[in-house]
């Protein structure tokens, strides 16, 4: 289960609404997660439009780390 409290809010719209999708593959005995996609619909992006922001990684932990790293790097720049 994902800990949504570990996800930083979006630096553009301030929202913390995310969806996680597991991409799975059936190996004949069970479904195996091959990647995870984090999706966020940003309602106030830099260009004034709605932006669909997505990141893909091998595990949920990795995709959360990528999202949070992106957020903190943007805060340092701004």
C-alpha positions in Angstrom: 0.0 0.0 0.0 1.3 3.5 -0.9 1.9 6.1 1.8 0.5 9.2 0.2 1.9 11.2 3.1 5.4 10.6 1.6 4.5 12.5 -1.6 5.2 16.2 -1.7 2.5 18.5 -3.0 2.8 19.9 -6.6 4.9 23.1 -6.6 2.6 24.6 -9.3 -0.9 24.0 -8.1 -0.3 22.8 -4.5 -2.5 19.8 -4.9 -1.6 16.4 -3.6 -3.9 14.4 -5.8 -2.1 11.5 -7.4 -2.8 8.1 -9.0 -0.5 5.2 -9.1 -0.8 2.5 -11.8 1.0 -0.8 -11.6 2.0 -2.2 -15.0 1.9 -5.9 -14.6 2.8 -9.0 -16.6 1.3 -12.4 -16.2 4.1 -15.0 -16.0 1.8 -18.0 -16.0 1.5 -18.3 -12.2 1.0 -14.7 -11.0 1.0 -11.1 -12.0 4.4 -9.4 -11.6 4.8 -5.7 -11.4 7.2 -4.5 -14.1 6.8 -0.8 -13.6 4.8 1.8 -11.8 3.4 5.1 -13.2 2.7 8.1 -11.0 0.2 10.5 -12.6 -0.8 14.0 -11.4 -3.2 16.4 -13.2 -1.8 19.8 -12.5 -4.5 22.4 -12.6 -2.2 25.4 -12.7 0.9 24.7 -14.7 3.4 27.2 -15.9 1.7 27.7 -19.2 -1.7 28.3 -17.7 -3.2 25.0 -19.0 -3.9 21.7 -17.3 -0.9 19.5 -17.5 -0.8 15.8 -17.1 2.5 15.1 -15.2 3.6 11.4 -15.2 6.7 9.6 -14.0 7.6 5.9 -14.5 9.9 3.7 -12.5 10.4 0.1 -11.5 8.9 0.3 -8.0 6.5 2.5 -6.1 9.3 3.7 -3.8 11.4 4.7 -6.8 8.6 6.7 -8.5 7.8 8.5 -5.2 11.5 9.3 -4.8 11.6 10.7 -8.4 8.5 12.9 -7.8 9.8 14.2 -4.5 13.3 14.9 -6.0 11.7 16.9 -8.8 9.6 18.9 -6.4 12.6 19.8 -4.1 14.8 20.8 -7.1 12.1 23.1 -8.4 11.8 24.8 -4.9 15.6 25.4 -4.9 15.3 27.1 -8.4 12.3 29.2 -7.6 
